[in-house]
Amino acid sequence: MHTQSHIKVWDLPVRLFHWSMVILLGLLWWSAEAGEMAWHQVFGFTLMVLLLFRILWGLVGSDTARFERFVHHPLKVLAYARSVRREGVKAHVGHNPLGAYMVVTLLCLLLLQLGTGLFATDEIFTEGPLVSYVSEDVASALTWLHKFNFNLLLLLATVHVLAVIWHLLNGDRLLGAMFTGKKPHIGENVAVRFAPLRRALLILTVLGYLIGNFLIWPVLQSM
């Protein structure tokens, strides 16, 4: 029996970031709906750690994690979209051109969610750490945007899940690769260079210490 060979495409930091974001978005939704705003802030600052880490890892991480390696010119993305219509899905070592734009869009929306949350207020008990730097009208507008943007995140996450299912049905096993880090070899002679895990650990430790010490710990103490 022929066994298809696999290659490693996703490093551990990317995979942990992906699934941590899935869990964290669920916790952020729950804490907001349940009125647990102190925990909502803790989860929000944890989101800050993860987002800043992913941005830095996109600059100094492994090949498939780097923005310069997977974010392509819009014309190339359009050409890829046309080829998908004609020929169907083609497996890629890392993100395909359309998937790369989805990743960037999600990161941008998450940054917007985080940024507006710093100025948001429920006008009763809880307010973001920067709300005192803006007027009440600006804080109110940013609070509205914070809530509205979360709905956009849910919509985009749904589109993302549907796209993964569609790729799975067409032979591109994206979901399994995000668990194992490996995808079936597609015949291309591609060598993926992986950054050392100690680099990721150093970045995460520094970010965790700074944000944990100055933002998360004060909220936990006040609970």
Backbone bond lengths (Angstrom), bond angles and torsions (degrees), N, CA, C in turn:
res aa  C-N    CA-C-N  psi(-1)  N-CA   C-N-CA  omega(-1)  CA-C   N-CA-C  phi
1 M - - - 1.462 - - 1.533 109.69 -
2 H 1.321 115.29 132.19 1.464 119.46 -179.03 1.525 110.16 -80.21
3 T 1.299 117.71 128.36 1.455 123.34 177.51 1.525 109.23 -106.06
4 Q 1.325 115.59 122.64 1.459 119.76 -178.74 1.520 110.14 -70.09
5 S 1.318 115.83 132.73 1.458 119.64 179.72 1.524 110.44 -77.25
6 H 1.313 115.77 154.33 1.459 122.18 -179.71 1.527 109.49 -123.91
7 I 1.321 114.67 154.17 1.458 120.63 174.38 1.522 108.50 -126.55
8 K 1.319 115.87 150.07 1.448 120.76 178.08 1.523 109.14 -81.20
9 V 1.330 116.16 129.13 1.465 119.96 -178.08 1.525 112.60 -122.53
10 W 1.338 117.60 -29.33 1.462 120.60 -177.22 1.516 110.19 -116.00
11 D 1.321 116.27 129.71 1.455 119.49 177.83 1.528 110.42 -80.84
12 L 1.319 116.00 170.58 1.461 121.25 -177.78 1.527 112.79 -62.98
13 P 1.336 120.21 -42.18 1.474 119.17 179.09 1.524 113.40 -58.73
14 V 1.328 118.57 -41.37 1.465 121.03 179.50 1.520 110.53 -64.56
15 R 1.333 116.08 -43.27 1.465 119.68 -178.75 1.526 111.40 -66.60
16 L 1.335 116.95 -42.20 1.457 119.81 178.61 1.528 111.16 -65.98
17 F 1.329 116.83 -38.01 1.462 120.19 177.18 1.524 110.06 -61.43
18 H 1.319 116.57 -46.24 1.467 121.51 -177.36 1.523 110.99 -57.40
19 W 1.321 117.47 -53.40 1.467 120.36 -175.46 1.520 111.47 -74.96
20 S 1.327 117.86 -28.86 1.468 119.96 175.31 1.524 110.44 -65.06
21 M 1.333 117.02 -37.05 1.454 120.75 178.80 1.526 110.64 -66.86
22 V 1.321 117.05 -39.15 1.470 120.49 178.01 1.532 109.67 -59.35
23 I 1.328 116.51 -48.38 1.462 121.43 -179.99 1.526 111.01 -65.52
24 L 1.327 116.18 -43.70 1.458 120.67 -175.51 1.523 112.07 -66.08
25 L 1.318 117.98 -39.33 1.465 120.20 177.70 1.524 110.68 -63.62
26 G 1.332 116.25 -37.49 1.461 119.58 175.42 1.517 111.83 -63.34
27 L 1.327 116.63 -41.73 1.461 120.93 178.87 1.527 111.89 -67.70
28 L 1.321 116.85 -37.12 1.462 120.58 177.79 1.531 110.53 -65.29
29 W 1.333 115.84 -42.38 1.472 119.90 177.64 1.520 110.22 -62.75
30 W 1.343 116.99 -46.98 1.465 120.78 -178.26 1.528 111.52 -61.30
31 S 1.327 116.72 -46.95 1.462 119.95 -176.05 1.525 111.71 -64.71
32 A 1.343 117.21 -35.75 1.464 120.39 178.03 1.524 110.62 -69.74
33 E 1.335 117.24 -43.86 1.460 121.00 -179.14 1.526 111.76 -67.15
34 A 1.338 116.35 -35.16 1.466 120.84 -178.11 1.519 112.85 -84.99
35 G 1.331 117.26 -5.25 1.455 120.54 -179.10 1.516 113.65 75.81
36 E 1.327 116.38 16.24 1.474 120.90 178.38 1.533 108.45 -87.28
37 M 1.328 115.02 73.38 1.454 119.10 -169.60 1.526 113.36 -73.68
38 A 1.326 117.41 -26.50 1.462 118.56 175.72 1.530 109.74 -65.03
39 W 1.340 115.20 -45.55 1.463 118.88 176.26 1.524 110.71 -65.60
40 H 1.326 117.10 -33.65 1.461 120.89 177.68 1.525 110.16 -60.47
41 Q 1.317 116.68 -39.66 1.462 120.31 177.56 1.532 111.06 -68.03
42 V 1.316 116.01 -41.90 1.474 119.49 177.81 1.519 110.40 -59.08
43 F 1.318 116.74 -46.31 1.460 120.33 179.45 1.525 110.83 -66.44
44 G 1.343 116.65 -35.11 1.459 120.21 178.14 1.519 112.14 -65.32
45 F 1.321 117.43 -41.84 1.459 120.49 178.42 1.532 110.94 -70.22
46 T 1.334 115.74 -30.95 1.469 118.99 173.25 1.522 110.01 -65.13
47 L 1.337 115.76 -38.12 1.465 120.59 174.43 1.521 110.41 -59.12
48 M 1.327 117.32 -38.29 1.459 121.58 178.34 1.526 110.69 -60.40
49 V 1.331 116.45 -44.20 1.461 120.61 178.58 1.518 110.53 -59.01
50 L 1.325 116.11 -48.36 1.465 120.59 -176.11 1.526 112.04 -66.83
51 L 1.329 116.41 -42.11 1.467 119.43 -178.95 1.522 111.65 -65.80
52 L 1.322 116.49 -45.94 1.464 119.21 179.02 1.525 110.46 -63.21
53 F 1.328 116.09 -37.94 1.456 119.10 176.77 1.527 110.78 -61.85
54 R 1.357 116.49 -45.91 1.472 119.12 -177.19 1.520 111.65 -64.91
55 I 1.331 117.07 -36.38 1.462 120.05 177.83 1.526 110.33 -64.88
56 L 1.325 116.82 -45.69 1.460 120.42 178.86 1.527 110.92 -65.91
57 W 1.329 116.27 -39.18 1.464 119.70 178.52 1.529 110.81 -66.73
58 G 1.324 116.19 -27.39 1.459 120.39 175.63 1.509 112.85 -71.26
59 L 1.326 116.76 -11.38 1.459 122.12 178.30 1.524 112.43 -104.13
60 V 1.344 117.44 -35.92 1.465 120.40 -173.70 1.523 112.91 -125.32
61 G 1.339 117.59 10.03 1.449 120.44 -176.51 1.520 113.87 -89.89
62 S 1.317 115.23 -158.74 1.458 121.84 -179.42 1.523 111.26 -67.80
63 D 1.335 116.18 163.70 1.466 120.79 -175.93 1.523 112.49 -52.73
64 T 1.333 117.32 -50.41 1.468 120.45 -174.86 1.525 112.15 -72.35
65 A 1.334 117.98 -10.81 1.464 121.28 178.19 1.520 112.37 -93.61
66 R 1.323 117.63 -17.21 1.463 121.02 -173.19 1.532 111.59 -79.69
67 F 1.321 115.23 132.87 1.462 120.61 -179.48 1.522 111.49 -59.57
68 E 1.313 116.84 -38.75 1.462 120.32 -176.91 1.523 111.82 -64.58
69 R 1.332 117.24 -20.53 1.450 121.26 -177.85 1.528 113.68 -90.87
70 F 1.352 117.10 -23.75 1.468 116.75 -175.20 1.530 114.72 -123.45
71 V 1.333 118.48 -10.41 1.467 120.08 176.52 1.526 108.45 -92.21
72 H 1.331 115.94 113.38 1.467 121.54 -173.69 1.528 111.66 -105.23
73 H 1.310 115.06 167.90 1.460 122.00 176.63 1.532 109.10 -61.76
74 P 1.347 118.17 143.47 1.471 121.04 -179.83 1.525 114.07 -53.45
75 L 1.327 118.16 -34.63 1.465 120.11 179.13 1.524 111.36 -64.50
76 K 1.320 116.79 -36.35 1.459 120.19 177.35 1.517 110.86 -68.64
77 V 1.324 116.13 -35.22 1.458 120.28 178.00 1.523 110.23 -66.38
78 L 1.324 116.80 -42.54 1.465 120.65 178.05 1.524 110.82 -63.72
79 A 1.319 115.99 -40.52 1.462 119.66 178.06 1.523 110.48 -63.42
80 Y 1.320 116.75 -39.19 1.466 119.97 178.30 1.525 110.26 -65.48
81 A 1.345 116.92 -41.92 1.467 120.66 179.65 1.529 110.65 -60.96
82 R 1.333 116.46 -40.72 1.469 119.62 178.37 1.526 110.85 -66.07
83 S 1.327 116.63 -38.18 1.464 119.57 -179.93 1.527 111.00 -67.28
84 V 1.339 116.76 -33.27 1.469 120.19 177.38 1.529 110.29 -65.40
85 R 1.320 116.36 -39.30 1.467 120.14 178.60 1.527 110.95 -64.69
86 R 1.333 116.21 -37.55 1.466 119.58 -177.46 1.526 112.59 -82.01
87 E 1.322 116.34 -43.95 1.458 120.76 -168.06 1.526 114.71 -114.85
88 G 1.338 116.74 -8.54 1.449 119.60 -177.61 1.517 112.14 89.98
89 V 1.316 115.61 -176.14 1.459 122.03 -176.04 1.520 111.11 -72.15
90 K 1.326 115.34 138.06 1.457 121.70 173.60 1.521 108.68 -117.31
91 A 1.323 115.62 133.21 1.468 119.67 179.48 1.524 109.88 -70.26
92 H 1.325 115.88 143.96 1.458 122.75 176.81 1.523 109.37 -123.01
93 V 1.312 115.20 155.42 1.456 119.07 178.29 1.526 110.31 -62.91
94 G 1.326 117.41 -46.42 1.456 121.47 177.76 1.521 109.56 -115.75
95 H 1.338 116.79 -134.34 1.456 120.65 176.21 1.525 109.62 -71.99
96 N 1.331 116.33 138.70 1.453 117.87 169.74 1.526 108.28 -77.37
97 P 1.338 118.89 166.08 1.470 120.14 -174.37 1.522 114.86 -56.48
98 L 1.346 117.42 -38.50 1.461 119.66 177.80 1.522 110.91 -71.12
99 G 1.325 116.61 -42.13 1.453 120.94 178.59 1.514 111.97 -61.24
100 A 1.325 116.33 -34.75 1.469 120.24 179.03 1.527 110.89 -62.47
101 Y 1.342 116.81 -41.36 1.459 119.80 178.81 1.522 111.03 -67.62
102 M 1.335 116.74 -32.85 1.454 120.17 175.22 1.529 110.45 -63.29
103 V 1.320 116.70 -43.42 1.467 121.43 178.95 1.524 110.37 -60.56
104 V 1.322 116.54 -47.71 1.469 120.71 -178.89 1.530 110.64 -63.39
105 T 1.330 117.10 -41.80 1.461 120.69 179.24 1.518 111.39 -63.08
106 L 1.334 116.63 -43.45 1.454 120.35 177.84 1.524 111.43 -62.31
107 L 1.312 117.01 -43.10 1.459 120.25 178.56 1.530 111.21 -63.02
108 C 1.321 117.01 -39.88 1.464 120.38 179.53 1.532 110.92 -65.62
109 L 1.330 116.57 -42.79 1.458 120.02 178.54 1.529 111.20 -66.15
110 L 1.323 116.88 -36.93 1.463 120.21 177.09 1.525 111.01 -66.03
111 L 1.334 116.63 -39.19 1.463 120.09 176.20 1.529 111.00 -64.66
112 L 1.338 116.25 -39.61 1.465 120.08 176.87 1.526 110.19 -64.53
113 Q 1.325 116.58 -41.06 1.458 120.33 178.34 1.526 111.34 -62.06
114 L 1.320 114.65 -43.44 1.460 119.80 178.89 1.530 110.82 -65.84
115 G 1.327 117.08 -46.18 1.457 121.27 -177.70 1.519 112.98 -62.87
116 T 1.328 116.96 -44.84 1.464 119.45 179.52 1.521 111.01 -68.51
117 G 1.342 116.37 -31.67 1.457 119.68 178.64 1.515 113.38 -63.94
118 L 1.320 116.76 -27.54 1.472 120.45 178.70 1.523 111.94 -67.80
119 F 1.354 116.26 -20.30 1.467 120.63 -179.12 1.530 112.33 -112.67
120 A 1.325 117.25 2.68 1.462 121.07 -174.66 1.526 111.23 -79.81
121 T 1.327 115.35 155.00 1.461 121.09 178.74 1.522 109.88 -149.40
122 D 1.332 115.88 145.55 1.464 119.06 173.41 1.524 111.18 -94.84
123 E 1.346 116.10 2.74 1.468 124.57 176.34 1.526 112.67 63.23
124 I 1.340 116.42 15.15 1.472 119.64 178.84 1.526 109.89 -128.74
125 F 1.334 115.34 -71.31 1.462 119.80 -173.68 1.527 114.02 -114.13
126 T 1.345 116.07 -34.23 1.459 119.06 -167.26 1.522 110.72 -122.14
127 E 1.328 115.96 139.46 1.450 121.00 174.69 1.520 109.28 -147.14
128 G 1.325 115.68 153.58 1.450 120.93 179.74 1.516 111.06 -67.37
129 P 1.305 118.09 159.68 1.472 121.84 -175.89 1.518 114.46 -66.31
130 L 1.325 118.20 -16.02 1.466 120.30 -177.78 1.527 113.02 -110.88
131 V 1.330 116.96 8.07 1.464 119.38 -174.12 1.526 112.11 -64.11
132 S 1.314 118.21 -26.68 1.466 120.75 -178.64 1.526 112.35 -72.14
133 Y 1.319 117.03 -10.98 1.464 120.51 -178.06 1.531 112.42 -90.34
134 V 1.329 117.86 -2.88 1.462 120.95 -179.57 1.523 108.82 -128.69
135 S 1.330 115.52 164.48 1.461 120.62 179.10 1.526 110.50 -73.64
136 E 1.339 115.80 167.84 1.461 120.42 178.82 1.527 111.05 -62.22
137 D 1.331 116.96 -38.73 1.462 120.09 -179.48 1.526 110.88 -65.24
138 V 1.336 116.55 -42.57 1.462 120.28 179.00 1.524 110.02 -65.90
139 A 1.327 116.91 -43.04 1.463 120.85 178.62 1.522 110.76 -60.95
140 S 1.321 116.72 -40.81 1.466 120.97 178.93 1.529 111.01 -64.70
141 A 1.342 116.14 -42.60 1.459 120.05 179.24 1.528 111.45 -64.76
142 L 1.324 116.35 -41.75 1.462 120.17 179.96 1.527 111.30 -69.62
143 T 1.336 117.28 -32.45 1.465 120.92 175.46 1.522 110.03 -64.47
144 W 1.343 115.94 -43.53 1.473 119.91 177.32 1.524 110.42 -61.50
145 L 1.330 116.84 -44.04 1.461 121.04 -179.61 1.525 110.67 -64.68
146 H 1.325 116.26 -36.21 1.464 121.29 178.16 1.527 110.72 -60.06
147 K 1.318 115.98 -43.45 1.469 120.53 -179.79 1.526 111.24 -72.28
148 F 1.332 116.13 -42.51 1.468 120.23 -179.39 1.521 111.29 -65.75
149 N 1.318 116.51 -41.08 1.457 120.61 -177.69 1.522 111.54 -64.46
150 F 1.337 116.87 -31.21 1.463 119.25 178.02 1.524 110.60 -63.49
151 N 1.346 116.75 -36.17 1.464 119.94 175.91 1.526 111.01 -64.78
152 L 1.339 116.41 -37.24 1.461 120.06 175.71 1.527 110.53 -63.58
153 L 1.326 116.17 -39.80 1.465 120.43 178.14 1.524 111.02 -61.77
154 L 1.327 116.06 -43.20 1.465 120.07 178.63 1.527 110.89 -63.48
155 L 1.331 116.24 -40.67 1.461 120.44 178.88 1.521 110.56 -63.79
156 L 1.331 116.51 -45.99 1.457 120.07 -178.65 1.525 110.97 -67.75
157 A 1.329 116.79 -36.34 1.461 120.27 176.72 1.518 110.58 -62.68
158 T 1.337 116.75 -38.21 1.461 120.75 177.32 1.523 111.11 -64.63
159 V 1.330 115.97 -43.63 1.465 120.19 176.96 1.524 110.18 -60.86
160 H 1.317 116.07 -40.61 1.461 121.39 179.35 1.529 111.10 -61.15
161 V 1.330 116.27 -45.53 1.467 120.34 179.46 1.526 110.88 -63.25
162 L 1.325 116.60 -43.47 1.459 120.44 179.07 1.533 111.07 -63.13
163 A 1.341 116.76 -38.04 1.462 120.60 177.99 1.525 110.98 -65.14
164 V 1.334 116.42 -39.84 1.466 120.14 178.30 1.520 110.33 -63.50
165 I 1.352 116.63 -42.77 1.470 120.50 178.43 1.522 110.46 -62.91
166 W 1.328 116.58 -41.87 1.466 120.74 179.98 1.525 111.01 -62.87
167 H 1.329 116.12 -42.75 1.465 119.85 177.36 1.524 110.91 -63.99
168 L 1.338 116.19 -39.32 1.454 120.26 179.61 1.521 110.95 -62.09
169 L 1.330 116.46 -42.89 1.458 120.77 179.42 1.520 111.95 -67.40
170 N 1.331 116.42 -21.05 1.464 120.77 -179.24 1.528 112.43 -105.08
171 G 1.317 116.07 17.06 1.457 119.77 170.03 1.511 117.55 94.39
172 D 1.340 118.26 1.66 1.461 120.56 179.13 1.528 108.07 -105.46
173 R 1.314 117.16 102.79 1.460 122.01 -171.49 1.530 111.23 -84.73
174 L 1.329 114.27 80.22 1.463 119.88 -177.31 1.524 111.99 -74.21
175 L 1.334 116.49 -39.68 1.453 120.04 -173.26 1.526 111.93 -65.56
176 G 1.325 116.23 -47.67 1.456 119.37 -179.56 1.509 112.66 -60.11
177 A 1.324 116.27 -36.73 1.464 120.46 -179.45 1.518 111.61 -65.14
178 M 1.344 116.91 -29.87 1.459 118.91 -179.97 1.528 111.51 -77.00
179 F 1.329 116.71 -11.70 1.466 120.72 172.42 1.536 110.20 -91.60
180 T 1.315 115.71 -50.78 1.469 120.34 -172.70 1.518 113.42 -90.82
181 G 1.336 116.98 -23.39 1.462 121.10 -175.00 1.509 112.89 86.55
182 K 1.358 117.34 -2.92 1.455 120.56 -174.72 1.531 111.66 -118.16
183 K 1.332 114.35 146.58 1.460 121.20 175.09 1.525 108.61 -128.19
184 P 1.334 117.03 155.51 1.470 119.03 175.53 1.517 110.73 -58.63
185 H 1.315 115.87 140.26 1.461 120.70 -179.99 1.525 109.33 -63.95
186 I 1.340 115.94 129.73 1.468 119.98 -174.95 1.520 112.42 -100.25
187 G 1.304 116.66 8.86 1.460 119.46 174.80 1.502 114.74 93.45
188 E 1.343 116.14 -11.85 1.457 118.83 178.56 1.533 109.92 -81.91
189 N 1.307 115.09 141.78 1.463 119.69 178.80 1.529 108.45 -86.34
190 V 1.334 114.86 78.92 1.457 121.27 -175.68 1.518 109.41 -117.06
191 A 1.307 116.57 126.30 1.456 121.81 176.85 1.525 108.60 -106.89
192 V 1.316 115.70 113.72 1.460 120.82 -179.73 1.527 109.16 -88.13
193 R 1.314 115.84 124.67 1.467 120.40 177.38 1.526 109.19 -91.92
194 F 1.329 114.80 128.16 1.461 120.09 -177.57 1.527 110.26 -106.94
195 A 1.323 114.34 132.26 1.465 120.05 177.40 1.526 109.17 -72.46
196 P 1.327 118.07 149.94 1.467 121.02 179.99 1.529 111.42 -64.35
197 L 1.322 115.94 141.84 1.460 120.59 -179.51 1.528 111.93 -62.88
198 R 1.325 116.68 -29.26 1.470 118.87 -179.67 1.521 111.09 -63.37
199 R 1.324 117.06 -28.07 1.467 119.76 176.97 1.521 110.07 -67.36
200 A 1.328 116.06 -43.68 1.463 120.17 177.87 1.520 110.71 -64.31
201 L 1.321 116.24 -40.82 1.460 120.55 -179.37 1.526 111.07 -64.51
202 L 1.320 117.03 -38.61 1.461 121.28 179.06 1.525 110.41 -64.34
203 I 1.328 116.65 -47.49 1.466 120.85 179.88 1.521 110.21 -60.66
204 L 1.335 116.19 -46.74 1.457 120.49 -177.99 1.522 111.74 -65.49
205 T 1.326 116.89 -36.74 1.462 120.82 179.37 1.527 111.30 -65.58
206 V 1.327 116.42 -44.55 1.469 120.37 -179.89 1.529 110.48 -64.52
207 L 1.329 116.63 -47.57 1.461 119.99 179.62 1.521 111.10 -63.87
208 G 1.339 115.94 -43.51 1.458 119.82 179.97 1.518 112.31 -61.76
209 Y 1.327 116.66 -39.30 1.466 120.10 -179.74 1.527 110.77 -67.54
210 L 1.329 116.88 -47.95 1.468 120.41 -176.00 1.530 111.37 -64.94
211 I 1.320 116.01 -51.05 1.468 119.73 -177.15 1.524 110.56 -73.20
212 G 1.335 116.31 -37.43 1.457 119.22 178.51 1.519 111.75 -65.36
213 N 1.320 117.19 -41.63 1.464 121.11 -176.48 1.522 112.46 -72.90
214 F 1.341 117.07 -41.68 1.455 120.01 -173.13 1.528 114.21 -94.94
215 L 1.323 118.44 -19.39 1.462 120.24 -176.00 1.532 113.42 -122.19
216 I 1.327 117.14 -50.88 1.467 119.51 -174.79 1.527 111.40 -73.59
217 W 1.340 117.63 -46.57 1.458 120.84 -175.75 1.536 112.92 -60.42
218 P 1.343 119.71 -42.89 1.471 118.93 177.76 1.535 112.70 -60.31
219 V 1.339 117.04 -36.22 1.477 119.27 178.69 1.520 109.59 -68.04
220 L 1.320 117.39 -43.16 1.461 120.28 179.64 1.525 111.28 -62.82
221 Q 1.324 116.95 -37.05 1.465 120.38 178.94 1.528 112.33 -66.58
222 S 1.341 115.87 -29.96 1.457 119.50 -177.49 1.529 113.35 -83.70
223 M 1.311 117.58 -8.04 1.465 121.41 -176.21 1.532 111.15 -77.05
